[in-house]
Amino acid sequence: MIPPGSRPHAPDPASVIGKAPPIGEATDLLVIGAGPAGVSAALAAAGRGVQVTLVDENPVPLSAMGEEVPLHFGGRMGATVANRNAMLETVLEANPQLAEAVDGGVDVRLGTAAWGLFPRRPTTNWIGGHVVGLVDAQRAYLLGFKQVIVACGRRDMGLAFEGWERPGVMGASAAYRLAKTYGALDARTAVLLGGGTEALQIADALSEQGVRIAAVIEQAEAIGGPAKLLARLTGKGARVLTGHVIQQAIGDSRGLSAVGVVAVDEHGRRTGQRLESIECDTVLLGVGAVPAIELIEAGGCAVGFQPQRGGHVPLLDGSQRTSLPYVYAAGDCAGIWPSKTLCETVARREGALAARAALEALGVPGAGAPEVAPVPDGPPRDVALERLAWVRASILQAPGDPQVCQCEEVTCADILSLRPPRYLGRPQAPGARDLRGLAALGELAPHPDAVKRLTRAGMGSCQGRRCREQIAALLALAADRPLADVSLATYRPPVRPLRLDQLAGLPESPAMAQHWDSWFGMPTQWVPFWRVPASYTVATRSTEGPEAGE
């Protein structure tokens, strides 16, 4: 309450309040991702009297693929991926329902990636409404929306071993994308690392595309995926090596020629019995499918570790609604389990369910009969133990010191010892604590964000997509704590790479250019010290003229 006779202070000119960026476009329902769940959601909402916009980042630019975004492509892209028009045609051919969506009045935007989700909430009240950041081949821009369904799919967990930085070591999902969506997978003979449902399904699909699967390697004592899929692979000549991991990827800067494998016991210890090399030009990393939640988590939706859904996923109600009532999740980003992987109908049901709830929120009557949300299979496999087992056998037991973070060249020992980055040219201070030392004192495992700041692990151009799960597993193993106790490393926009010229082209209100170098009441380095008052605050700063640098 303002005391009688007093005069309120003038608004702080350096504040962002009242300076929301201009939003040139808007839609009622935004769907991000044109996989089975996203297309199903868009079709369910089409023709219902609301504006529906469907965006999908495919075809992904070759430059992004080179940075291993959004998947670990491993340099196995065929030459045709550089032809954007040809890739657009193949994307449409691979997903004929996109044409149905266009015919139904859906605004379909291919080659358009969502790099930031900014729903209006207490920490972003300065935004005029809910906004998403989008980028295509020409520009980066902002789009307003009322309801959004995120169906961003999944990616693959990385796994370090000697030589895994060589071209040809790639994510299984990336191989599937290149083969089935783009028709541009440059691979002839592959070794599959991992024997889960998702991995076997992809290997089976690739074998139908002419890729020879030379071997399936699994660190556990048995293959966990469907016996039918495994039989199809072995029937085509694939070897099955359980209780084994890859010790080395053999080759040069041009690619792979073979892999060497080694046996491990039930505790992940290597027995030293080296098998002969297996000739191949590609290694498919299928040790774990990971829900792609970066956009959801960075947007402020609550997430939690749910092993039955494949790890960290958004917390959903029975209508696929997240903790933010205008944000929904469907498809693999909402959870991964075997029956969902084997049958697209499950993801399509999730997309339709989310669309029905979003339409109801938009005031559309008769959006459809209530439907029960799909539930994961039971009993669930222990995803946490599987990840820990792979990291223990492949990384901790490795004879060398493999680079866990390829972008920043951070090794396993660097992470466990919390060593400063190599470019600083100085060793760790004597007596400094490492991860094992902290665990011995009974302290919790450090947050992955703290490890990132101390070592730069996860700070590279791939934005941690190849090393994030490995780092979390190393922290859990070092602290001897369950993987679920390790906090999720923070996601921040942009969750897709943006060029500086694209960022510079984003619209901005003229008021944002005023007093920009005086935000938070701090004098800039360009203000001479003799002009800075002894007590410098926002309330006492003169607004009669521009500050230095404006």
Secondary structure, DSSP 8 states (H G I E B T S, - for coil): ---TT-------TTS-TT------EE-SEEEE--SHHHHHHHHHHTTSSS-EEEEE--S--HHHHHTT-SS--TT-B-GGGG-HHHHHHHHHHH-THHHHHHHTT-EEEET-EEEEEE---GGGTTSSSEEEEEE-SS-EEEEEESEEEE---EEE-----BTTTSTTEEEHHHHHIIIIIIS-B--SEEEEE--SHHHHHHHHHHHHTT-EEEEEEESSSS--S-HHHHHHHHTTT-EEEESEEEEEEEEETTEEEEEEEEEE-TTS-EEEEE---EE-SEEEE-S-EEE--HHHHHTT--EEEEGGGTEEEE---TTSB-SSTTEEE-GGGG---HHHHH-HHHHHHHHHHHHHHHHHHTT-S------------SS---HHHHHHHHHIIIIIT-SS--EEETTTTEEHHHHHHT---GGG-----TT---HHHHHHTT-----HHHHHHHH-TT-STTTTTTTHHHHHHHHHHHHT--GGGS------S-SS---HHHHHTS---GGGGTTGGGGGG---TTS-GGGS-SS--TTTS--SS--TT-
